[in-house]
Amino acid sequence: MATLLAGVAQFERDLISERVKTGLAAARARGKKLGRQPGHRPKSDKLAPKVLAAIEEGRSYRWKARDLGISKNTVLSIVKRHRENP
């Protein structure tokens, strides 16, 4: 009996997965953008000139992060954005 119920549950999950994939494909075909939307970065955009100035001084990412009160990953993303769009 348990095997029968497990088989029915698996079949239902497969149906749900198929419907979701079909819906996503239809949305893409209509031109809908899927996924997380790019967010705003007000704090890191405000601190970007200070971070880039510290790069000119040859400071490490950790030093810049500690000095400005932001994370090392935020410093890394500021530098990465600057290199992509100088």
N, CA, C and O atoms as CSV, one atom per row, in Angstrom:
chain,resi,resn,atom,element,x,y,z
A,1,MET,N,N,0.824,-1.200,0.000
A,1,MET,CA,C,0.000,0.000,0.000
A,1,MET,C,C,0.877,1.277,0.000
A,1,MET,O,O,0.608,2.228,-0.735
A,2,ALA,N,N,1.917,1.272,0.833
A,2,ALA,CA,C,2.798,2.439,0.915
A,2,ALA,C,C,3.509,2.677,-0.416
A,2,ALA,O,O,3.711,3.821,-0.823
A,3,THR,N,N,3.883,1.598,-1.085
A,3,THR,CA,C,4.551,1.726,-2.375
A,3,THR,C,C,3.624,2.347,-3.404
A,3,THR,O,O,4.052,3.161,-4.222
A,4,LEU,N,N,2.376,1.970,-3.366
A,4,LEU,CA,C,1.387,2.531,-4.282
A,4,LEU,C,C,1.206,4.031,-4.035
A,4,LEU,O,O,1.165,4.817,-4.981
A,5,LEU,N,N,1.097,4.424,-2.763
A,5,LEU,CA,C,0.939,5.847,-2.432
A,5,LEU,C,C,2.185,6.647,-2.812
A,5,LEU,O,O,2.077,7.780,-3.281
A,6,ALA,N,N,3.359,6.063,-2.611
A,6,ALA,CA,C,4.603,6.745,-2.980
A,6,ALA,C,C,4.669,6.937,-4.496
A,6,ALA,O,O,5.128,7.974,-4.975
A,7,GLY,N,N,4.215,5.947,-5.240
A,7,GLY,CA,C,4.207,6.065,-6.690
A,7,GLY,C,C,3.266,7.146,-7.169
A,7,GLY,O,O,3.593,7.883,-8.099
A,8,VAL,N,N,2.101,7.257,-6.549
A,8,VAL,CA,C,1.130,8.300,-6.900
A,8,VAL,C,C,1.706,9.681,-6.555
A,8,VAL,O,O,1.556,10.629,-7.326
A,9,ALA,N,N,2.358,9.788,-5.407
A,9,ALA,CA,C,2.948,11.066,-4.997
A,9,ALA,C,C,4.049,11.483,-5.976
A,9,ALA,O,O,4.142,12.653,-6.346
A,10,GLN,N,N,4.869,10.541,-6.386
A,10,GLN,CA,C,5.936,10.842,-7.348
A,10,GLN,C,C,5.349,11.283,-8.684
A,10,GLN,O,O,5.862,12.210,-9.311
A,11,PHE,N,N,4.288,10.631,-9.119
A,11,PHE,CA,C,3.621,10.999,-10.368
A,11,PHE,C,C,3.069,12.420,-10.284
A,11,PHE,O,O,3.180,13.192,-11.236
A,12,GLU,N,N,2.476,12.760,-9.142
A,12,GLU,CA,C,1.920,14.110,-8.954
A,12,GLU,C,C,3.034,15.163,-8.971
A,12,GLU,O,O,2.869,16.234,-9.554
A,13,ARG,N,N,4.172,14.855,-8.328
A,13,ARG,CA,C,5.309,15.793,-8.347
A,13,ARG,C,C,5.820,15.993,-9.766
A,13,ARG,O,O,6.174,17.109,-10.146
A,14,ASP,N,N,5.862,14.940,-10.537
A,14,ASP,CA,C,6.299,15.054,-11.935
A,14,ASP,C,C,5.345,15.933,-12.737
A,14,ASP,O,O,5.784,16.731,-13.566
A,15,LEU,N,N,4.033,15.791,-12.492
A,15,LEU,CA,C,3.051,16.626,-13.183
A,15,LEU,C,C,3.220,18.097,-12.821
A,15,LEU,O,O,3.166,18.969,-13.689
A,16,ILE,N,N,3.426,18.365,-11.534
A,16,ILE,CA,C,3.617,19.753,-11.086
A,16,ILE,C,C,4.874,20.336,-11.718
A,16,ILE,O,O,4.860,21.471,-12.195
A,17,SER,N,N,5.957,19.568,-11.726
A,17,SER,CA,C,7.213,20.039,-12.308
A,17,SER,C,C,7.040,20.335,-13.792
A,17,SER,O,O,7.556,21.334,-14.295
A,18,GLU,N,N,6.318,19.472,-14.488
A,18,GLU,CA,C,6.088,19.690,-15.911
A,18,GLU,C,C,5.278,20.962,-16.161
A,18,GLU,O,O,5.576,21.711,-17.091
A,19,ARG,N,N,4.257,21.210,-15.338
A,19,ARG,CA,C,3.442,22.421,-15.496
A,19,ARG,C,C,4.262,23.674,-15.231
A,19,ARG,O,O,4.114,24.673,-15.935
A,20,VAL,N,N,5.116,23.631,-14.235
A,20,VAL,CA,C,5.954,24.791,-13.915
A,20,VAL,C,C,6.923,25.074,-15.059
A,20,VAL,O,O,7.080,26.224,-15.469
A,21,LYS,N,N,7.573,24.030,-15.576
A,21,LYS,CA,C,8.521,24.213,-16.681
A,21,LYS,C,C,7.827,24.740,-17.929
A,21,LYS,O,O,8.385,25.565,-18.653
A,22,THR,N,N,6.613,24.264,-18.182
A,22,THR,CA,C,5.851,24.747,-19.332
A,22,THR,C,C,5.499,26.221,-19.161
A,22,THR,O,O,5.587,27.002,-20.109
A,23,GLY,N,N,5.101,26.595,-17.947
A,23,GLY,CA,C,4.765,27.992,-17.671
A,23,GLY,C,C,5.960,28.915,-17.822
A,23,GLY,O,O,5.839,30.012,-18.368
A,24,LEU,N,N,7.116,28.473,-17.338
A,24,LEU,CA,C,8.327,29.289,-17.473
A,24,LEU,C,C,8.733,29.437,-18.937
A,24,LEU,O,O,9.154,30.512,-19.364
A,25,ALA,N,N,8.606,28.362,-19.697
A,25,ALA,CA,C,8.942,28.435,-21.127
A,25,ALA,C,C,7.991,29.385,-21.851
A,25,ALA,O,O,8.413,30.139,-22.728
A,26,ALA,N,N,6.710,29.352,-21.487
A,26,ALA,CA,C,5.740,30.253,-22.117
A,26,ALA,C,C,6.046,31.707,-21.760
A,26,ALA,O,O,5.921,32.595,-22.603
A,27,ALA,N,N,6.448,31.949,-20.506
A,27,ALA,CA,C,6.777,33.317,-20.092
A,27,ALA,C,C,8.007,33.820,-20.847
A,27,ALA,O,O,8.042,34.974,-21.275
A,28,ARG,N,N,9.006,32.968,-21.009
A,28,ARG,CA,C,10.201,33.359,-21.781
A,28,ARG,C,C,9.835,33.671,-23.224
A,28,ARG,O,O,10.360,34.611,-23.821
A,29,ALA,N,N,8.926,32.869,-23.777
A,29,ALA,CA,C,8.515,33.079,-25.171
A,29,ALA,C,C,7.792,34.411,-25.336
A,29,ALA,O,O,7.854,35.025,-26.401
A,30,ARG,N,N,7.107,34.860,-24.285
A,30,ARG,CA,C,6.424,36.156,-24.326
A,30,ARG,C,C,7.388,37.314,-24.062
A,30,ARG,O,O,6.998,38.479,-24.135
A,31,GLY,N,N,8.636,36.992,-23.757
A,31,GLY,CA,C,9.629,38.039,-23.539
A,31,GLY,C,C,9.764,38.466,-22.095
A,31,GLY,O,O,10.378,39.497,-21.819
A,32,LYS,N,N,9.217,37.720,-21.177
A,32,LYS,CA,C,9.302,38.059,-19.752
A,32,LYS,C,C,10.705,37.761,-19.242
A,32,LYS,O,O,11.266,36.705,-19.533
A,33,LYS,N,N,11.271,38.696,-18.480
A,33,LYS,CA,C,12.567,38.465,-17.858
A,33,LYS,C,C,12.345,37.673,-16.581
A,33,LYS,O,O,11.511,38.040,-15.754
A,34,LEU,N,N,13.082,36.601,-16.422
A,34,LEU,CA,C,12.953,35.754,-15.246
A,34,LEU,C,C,14.181,35.912,-14.368
A,34,LEU,O,O,15.248,36.307,-14.838
A,35,GLY,N,N,14.024,35.602,-13.101
A,35,GLY,CA,C,15.140,35.651,-12.173
A,35,GLY,C,C,15.103,36.893,-11.315
A,35,GLY,O,O,14.206,37.728,-11.428
A,36,ARG,N,N,16.089,36.996,-10.461
A,36,ARG,CA,C,16.173,38.103,-9.533
A,36,ARG,C,C,16.485,39.390,-10.286
A,36,ARG,O,O,17.343,39.420,-11.169
A,37,GLN,N,N,15.780,40.439,-9.924
A,37,GLN,CA,C,15.981,41.732,-10.562
A,37,GLN,C,C,17.190,42.424,-9.936
A,37,GLN,O,O,17.443,42.264,-8.742
A,38,PRO,N,N,17.940,43.192,-10.731
A,38,PRO,CA,C,19.080,43.906,-10.151
A,38,PRO,C,C,18.601,44.932,-9.126
A,38,PRO,O,O,17.637,45.662,-9.362
A,39,GLY,N,N,19.280,44.974,-8.004
A,39,GLY,CA,C,18.862,45.866,-6.930
A,39,GLY,C,C,19.627,47.172,-6.928
A,39,GLY,O,O,20.553,47.371,-7.714
A,40,HIS,N,N,19.228,48.054,-6.034
A,40,HIS,CA,C,19.904,49.338,-5.876
A,40,HIS,C,C,20.987,49.199,-4.827
A,40,HIS,O,O,20.837,48.440,-3.869
A,41,ARG,N,N,22.064,49.918,-4.999
A,41,ARG,CA,C,23.192,49.866,-4.076
A,41,ARG,C,C,23.536,51.274,-3.617
A,41,ARG,O,O,24.608,51.775,-3.957
A,42,PRO,N,N,22.673,51.925,-2.864
A,42,PRO,CA,C,22.946,53.320,-2.524
A,42,PRO,C,C,24.205,53.508,-1.683
A,42,PRO,O,O,24.963,54.451,-1.912
A,43,LYS,N,N,24.440,52.618,-0.704
A,43,LYS,CA,C,25.604,52.795,0.160
A,43,LYS,C,C,26.900,52.534,-0.603
A,43,LYS,O,O,27.849,53.311,-0.499
A,44,SER,N,N,26.943,51.443,-1.370
A,44,SER,CA,C,28.186,51.134,-2.073
A,44,SER,C,C,28.440,52.124,-3.209
A,44,SER,O,O,29.593,52.421,-3.521
A,45,ASP,N,N,27.373,52.638,-3.831
A,45,ASP,CA,C,27.570,53.645,-4.873
A,45,ASP,C,C,28.105,54.950,-4.274
A,45,ASP,O,O,28.897,55.651,-4.906
A,46,LYS,N,N,27.670,55.266,-3.062
A,46,LYS,CA,C,28.131,56.486,-2.403
A,46,LYS,C,C,29.597,56.360,-1.985
A,46,LYS,O,O,30.343,57.339,-2.021
A,47,LEU,N,N,30.005,55.147,-1.587
A,47,LEU,CA,C,31.372,54.942,-1.114
A,47,LEU,C,C,32.353,54.566,-2.223
A,47,LEU,O,O,33.552,54.448,-1.969
A,48,ALA,N,N,31.866,54.378,-3.440
A,48,ALA,CA,C,32.723,53.934,-4.536
A,48,ALA,C,C,33.927,54.853,-4.774
A,48,ALA,O,O,35.032,54.344,-4.966
A,49,PRO,N,N,33.764,56.187,-4.771
A,49,PRO,CA,C,34.959,57.030,-4.987
A,49,PRO,C,C,36.032,56.852,-3.914
A,49,PRO,O,O,37.225,56.888,-4.217
A,50,LYS,N,N,35.610,56.658,-2.653
A,50,LYS,CA,C,36.589,56.451,-1.581
A,50,LYS,C,C,37.316,55.120,-1.757
A,50,LYS,O,O,38.523,55.030,-1.536
A,51,VAL,N,N,36.576,54.092,-2.154
A,51,VAL,CA,C,37.190,52.779,-2.361
A,51,VAL,C,C,38.188,52.849,-3.508
A,51,VAL,O,O,39.302,52.336,-3.404
A,52,LEU,N,N,37.788,53.480,-4.588
A,52,LEU,CA,C,38.685,53.567,-5.748
A,52,LEU,C,C,39.910,54.426,-5.452
A,52,LEU,O,O,40.991,54.173,-5.983
A,53,ALA,N,N,39.741,55.449,-4.597
A,53,ALA,CA,C,40.894,56.259,-4.201
A,53,ALA,C,C,41.855,55.438,-3.351
A,53,ALA,O,O,43.071,55.588,-3.470
A,54,ALA,N,N,41.326,54.581,-2.502
A,54,ALA,CA,C,42.177,53.735,-1.667
A,54,ALA,C,C,42.926,52.710,-2.513
A,54,ALA,O,O,44.023,52.285,-2.152
A,55,ILE,N,N,42.337,52.318,-3.629
A,55,ILE,CA,C,43.025,51.397,-4.546
A,55,ILE,C,C,44.275,52.067,-5.090
A,55,ILE,O,O,45.328,51.441,-5.211
A,56,GLU,N,N,44.148,53.347,-5.417
A,56,GLU,CA,C,45.302,54.086,-5.935
A,56,GLU,C,C,46.426,54.133,-4.910
A,56,GLU,O,O,47.602,54.182,-5.271
A,57,GLU,N,N,46.059,54.118,-3.618
A,57,GLU,CA,C,47.070,54.138,-2.562
A,57,GLU,C,C,47.695,52.768,-2.343
A,57,GLU,O,O,48.701,52.648,-1.644
A,58,GLY,N,N,47.099,51.728,-2.941
A,58,GLY,CA,C,47.641,50.382,-2.796
A,58,GLY,C,C,47.178,49.672,-1.542
A,58,GLY,O,O,47.840,48.742,-1.083
A,59,ARG,N,N,46.066,50.083,-0.982
A,59,ARG,CA,C,45.546,49.446,0.233
A,59,ARG,C,C,44.871,48.114,-0.110
A,59,ARG,O,O,44.407,47.911,-1.232
A,60,SER,N,N,44.824,47.213,0.874
A,60,SER,CA,C,44.186,45.918,0.655
A,60,SER,C,C,42.674,46.056,0.751
A,60,SER,O,O,42.168,47.039,1.294
A,61,TYR,N,N,41.957,45.078,0.228
A,61,TYR,CA,C,40.492,45.103,0.275
A,61,TYR,C,C,39.999,45.054,1.721
A,61,TYR,O,O,39.040,45.739,2.077
A,62,ARG,N,N,40.650,44.251,2.544
A,62,ARG,CA,C,40.239,44.152,3.944
A,62,ARG,C,C,40.434,45.480,4.675
A,62,ARG,O,O,39.593,45.888,5.477
A,63,TRP,N,N,41.551,46.148,4.390
A,63,TRP,CA,C,41.800,47.432,5.040
A,63,TRP,C,C,40.726,48.441,4.649
A,63,TRP,O,O,40.194,49.162,5.493
A,64,LYS,N,N,40.413,48.480,3.340
A,64,LYS,CA,C,39.394,49.418,2.867
A,64,LYS,C,C,38.046,49.111,3.493
A,64,LYS,O,O,37.315,50.020,3.888
A,65,ALA,N,N,37.719,47.836,3.582
A,65,ALA,CA,C,36.426,47.444,4.152
A,65,ALA,C,C,36.349,47.843,5.622
A,65,ALA,O,O,35.338,48.389,6.065
A,66,ARG,N,N,37.399,47.575,6.370
A,66,ARG,CA,C,37.406,47.910,7.799
A,66,ARG,C,C,37.354,49.423,7.991
A,66,ARG,O,O,36.643,49.911,8.869
A,67,ASP,N,N,38.089,50.154,7.191
A,67,ASP,CA,C,38.147,51.610,7.312
A,67,ASP,C,C,36.797,52.263,6.986
A,67,ASP,O,O,36.391,53.221,7.644
A,68,LEU,N,N,36.109,51.740,5.968
A,68,LEU,CA,C,34.849,52.351,5.532
A,68,LEU,C,C,33.619,51.739,6.186
A,68,LEU,O,O,32.510,52.246,6.016
A,69,GLY,N,N,33.803,50.658,6.930
A,69,GLY,CA,C,32.673,50.036,7.623
A,69,GLY,C,C,31.762,49.240,6.707
A,69,GLY,O,O,30.553,49.172,6.927
A,70,ILE,N,N,32.349,48.635,5.670
A,70,ILE,CA,C,31.571,47.798,4.759
A,70,ILE,C,C,32.260,46.437,4.668
A,70,ILE,O,O,33.366,46.267,5.181
A,71,SER,N,N,31.624,45.484,4.030
A,71,SER,CA,C,32.216,44.158,3.931
A,71,SER,C,C,33.254,44.106,2.819
A,71,SER,O,O,33.273,44.933,1.907
A,72,LYS,N,N,34.117,43.100,2.932
A,72,LYS,CA,C,35.154,42.906,1.915
A,72,LYS,C,C,34.513,42.574,0.568
A,72,LYS,O,O,35.017,42.972,-0.482
A,73,ASN,N,N,33.407,41.848,0.606
A,73,ASN,CA,C,32.725,41.501,-0.641
A,73,ASN,C,C,32.132,42.733,-1.315
A,73,ASN,O,O,32.074,42.791,-2.544
A,74,THR,N,N,31.692,43.716,-0.538
A,74,THR,CA,C,31.190,44.957,-1.114
A,74,THR,C,C,32.320,45.711,-1.810
A,74,THR,O,O,32.131,46.261,-2.896
A,75,VAL,N,N,33.481,45.734,-1.187
A,75,VAL,CA,C,34.648,46.373,-1.812
A,75,VAL,C,C,34.981,45.655,-3.111
A,75,VAL,O,O,35.261,46.295,-4.124
A,76,LEU,N,N,34.950,44.335,-3.084
A,76,LEU,CA,C,35.246,43.552,-4.271
A,76,LEU,C,C,34.244,43.842,-5.380
A,76,LEU,O,O,34.634,43.953,-6.542
A,77,SER,N,N,32.964,43.968,-5.049
A,77,SER,CA,C,31.964,44.237,-6.088
A,77,SER,C,C,32.115,45.648,-6.655
A,77,SER,O,O,31.881,45.858,-7.845
A,78,ILE,N,N,32.503,46.622,-5.821
A,78,ILE,CA,C,32.740,47.982,-6.314
A,78,ILE,C,C,33.886,47.977,-7.312
A,78,ILE,O,O,33.789,48.582,-8.380
A,79,VAL,N,N,34.968,47.297,-6.968
A,79,VAL,CA,C,36.135,47.227,-7.848
A,79,VAL,C,C,35.767,46.515,-9.144
A,79,VAL,O,O,36.171,46.938,-10.227
A,80,LYS,N,N,35.002,45.437,-9.032
A,80,LYS,CA,C,34.592,44.680,-10.217
A,80,LYS,C,C,33.732,45.533,-11.142
A,80,LYS,O,O,33.928,45.516,-12.357
A,81,ARG,N,N,32.778,46.280,-10.579
A,81,ARG,CA,C,31.924,47.156,-11.400
A,81,ARG,C,C,32.748,48.245,-12.069
A,81,ARG,O,O,32.485,48.602,-13.217
A,82,HIS,N,N,33.749,48.780,-11.362
A,82,HIS,CA,C,34.589,49.831,-11.919
A,82,HIS,C,C,35.422,49.303,-13.085
A,82,HIS,O,O,35.615,49.997,-14.084
A,83,ARG,N,N,35.913,48.074,-12.950
A,83,ARG,CA,C,36.713,47.496,-14.029
A,83,ARG,C,C,35.863,47.216,-15.259
A,83,ARG,O,O,36.343,47.343,-16.385
A,84,GLU,N,N,34.592,46.832,-15.053
A,84,GLU,CA,C,33.701,46.552,-16.182
A,84,GLU,C,C,33.271,47.844,-16.868
A,84,GLU,O,O,33.174,47.889,-18.094
A,85,ASN,N,N,33.011,48.896,-16.089
A,85,ASN,CA,C,32.536,50.174,-16.619
A,85,ASN,C,C,33.423,51.300,-16.100
A,85,ASN,O,O,33.029,52.010,-15.175
A,86,PRO,N,N,34.604,51.479,-16.669
A,86,PRO,CA,C,35.515,52.525,-16.145
A,86,PRO,C,C,35.001,53.936,-16.367
A,86,PRO,O,O,35.660,54.901,-15.981
